[in-house]
């Protein structure tokens, strides 16, 4: 029979040891709007903006300048729902080669769109990606872009607050190249209803020519964790109704298209 010491030694040999967490400077999730309110031109600009930003030397320099010299990056596309085939899983970015490889995966994705705009669903899905990542990071950030307000799913402020309570920072990239005639203050909406957490910011895009530069600037700020005083606060005359998107959907869409295409 085994004595107590031999038994403990045997157990130590057979018990799996969890791999140590990989230290990174930030866990960053890119959440990209592919709802049908985005026309093909906006899709192409958005896609090219992320691809160019990830390949840009200034982004690589920002990554390499961190304490560990690496970040963890994930990407997903969203509309009314998030589909499994729209997710690019976590990858460590620590060099031009790894950044280019991630950019290649985004660039290779087919252009497609779906009905509905569930910012709340995207934030909930993005928050879930931080669970059990195997990374050790001082910051967790969701970078969400979109061209319209939340109009399906839970209220966006509810999911925003739940994510922020977990220590997640949410930054916004509202696209106002072709603003909706019924919803023209998307920058204010993102500022008051979508973004949150220490140092969070909104970086609106008002013209097609701003796309690539704005996305690169935003990613560099998120990687470096440095507040940028040139990100101008949104000037609002009155508080935003965070449920306006849901009200507009019931008025303009539900009578004709009551169900999302799942």
ABEGO torsion letter per residue (X at the ends): XBBAAAAAAAAAAABBBBBBBBBBABBBBBBBBABAABBAAAAAAAAAAAAAAAABAAAAAAAAABAAGBBBBBBBBBBABBBAAABBBBBBBABAAAAAAAAAAAAABBBBBBBEBBAAAAAAAAAAAABGAGBBBABBBBBBBBABBBABEBBAAAAAAAAAAAGBBBBBBBBAABBBAABABAAAAAAAAABEEBGBBBBBBABAAAAAAAAAAAAAAAAAGBBBAABBBBBBABBBBAAAAAAAAAAAAAAABABBBX
